[in-house]
Amino acid sequence: MSDMTREQAIKKIAGIVRDVKFAMLTVVNEEGHLHAHPMTTQQTEFDGDIWFIGSRSSHQVQHMRARPQVNVSYSDPKAGVYVSVNGTAEMVEDRAKLDELWSDFYKAYFEGGKEDPDIQLIKIQAHGAEYWESDGKLKTLFKMARSTVTGQTDPTGKNETVKL
């Protein structure tokens, strides 16, 4: 566990995920199984909360309503960064936030545009995160993977767990 303050941890995670375009949001379904979906990363600075725009009628949103514990994963192999954030999902109705997050990209998913009644804002309150950093070179990534399998320490990368 890192000795970072909450503010330092948030700043660190924000710096890593800033340019990652897509995240994987993992929910727990009615059978207790984990199920992941790709989600578009919002162009807002990570401040301890993660926001997504989803479909109110989707299984994913229904699962989060019933079981709000989720995980959001980011990866940018070219940059050599990986982040896993655990938290609690909340379904939010907030027109000002929707206006802030909305882009024309979403018109492909919501026939009624920003007025579509199926739009659901999803707020993930982060509780903790783990991140990995390396130089992004294939040789380094191979060494990190090998160290994970063998249990040996990896001197070429950085791995931290932070409480948010």
N, C-alpha and C positions, 0 to 999 in steps of 0.2 A: 504494500500500500504506500502510495506517495505521501510525502510530507507537504505537498502543495496546499495553499489555502484554496477555498472554494473559488475565489475570484481568479486565481492563477490557473486552476484546473479548467474553468470555463474558457478562459482566454486561450489556453493551449488547445483544447478540443475545437474551439471556433477556428483557430488558425489551420488546423488539419483538415476540417471538413468544408472549409470555405469554397473551394473550387470543385468539389465532388458533385456531379450533376444528378446522380441517382443514388438512392439508399434502398436497402432491403428492410422492410418493416415486418417483423415476426410477431404473430399473434397466437393465442391458444384457442383452438376450436372446441366445439361442444364435446368432443371425445377426449379432450386433454392433449391432443397432438399439436405440435408446433407447425405453423404454416406461414411461409414468408411470401411477400409480394414486393415487387419493385415500386418505388414511389419517387416522384420528382422532388428534388431538394429545393426548398424555397430560398429565395434570394434575400433572406433576412439573416442577420448575424446571430449565431447561437449564443443564447444568454442563460442557458440552463433549461430552456424549453425548445422543443422542436415542433414545427408546424407543418401540416400537410393538408391538402385539399383532397377529399375522397368522396365516394358515392354513398349517400345515406342508405341506399337499398342493397349495398354490397354485403357479402358474407363477412368480409373483413371488418367492416364497421359494426355489424351485428355481434361478431365475436368480441370486439373490444368493449362494447357496451356491457356484455355479460362478464367478461374476464379482462379487466383493464391492464394487467401486467404485460408489457411488450418489450421488444428489443429492436433497436434500430442499428443497422450495420452500414458502414461506409468503407469503400476501398478505392484506392488510386494506386494500382501496382506500378505505374510509371514513376510516380513520385515516391513510392516505397512507404505509403502510409495506409494504416488500417485502424478503424475505430469501431468499437461495439459499445452502445449506450443502452442501459436498462432503465426503464421508467414506467410511469403510469399514464395511460391514455384517457383523455377526456374529450367528449364530443361537445363542441362549442358553437353557439349561435352568436356571431359578432360581425355585423355588417362592415364596420370600420376595418376590422382585421381582414375580412374577405377582400375589401377594396385594396388593402395593402399587398396582399399575396397574389391577387388575380393577375393573370397574363392571358394573352390571346391563345397561348398554347392549350389552355383548358377548353376552348371552344370545340376541340375535337372530341372531348369526352362528355360535354354537357350541352345538349342540343339547345337549351334555353339560355345559353351564355351564363353570365353572372347572376341572372335572375332564376336560373333553373332550380326548382324546389328539391332536386335530388342532391344538391351540393351539401357536403358536410365538412366543416372545419374540424380537424383533429389536432389536439394539443397534447404533446408528450412531455410530461414533467420528468426530466432526467433525475435519477437517483444516484447513478454511478456510471463510470465508463472505464474501458480499458483500451489502450492504444498501443500500436506498434509502429516504429519508425525505422527506416533503413535508408540507404542511399538510392534504392530503387534498381540497382544493378542486378541482373539475373544471378550472378555469382553470389551476391550477398543474400538474395532471397532463398537460394538453394541452401546456403549455410544456416539461415534461420529455420527453414523447414526441417533440415537434418537435426538441428539442436532440439526442436520440439519432439521429434520422434525418439531421439536417443536420451533426452532428458539432460543433455549437457548444456552448460551456459553458452549463450551466443554473444560473443564479444563484438559483433559487427552491427547489431541493431539495438534499439531501445524499446523496452516494454514497461508500461506503467499502468497501475490501476488507481483511479481517483474517485473520491466520494464527492458527489455533487449535491 
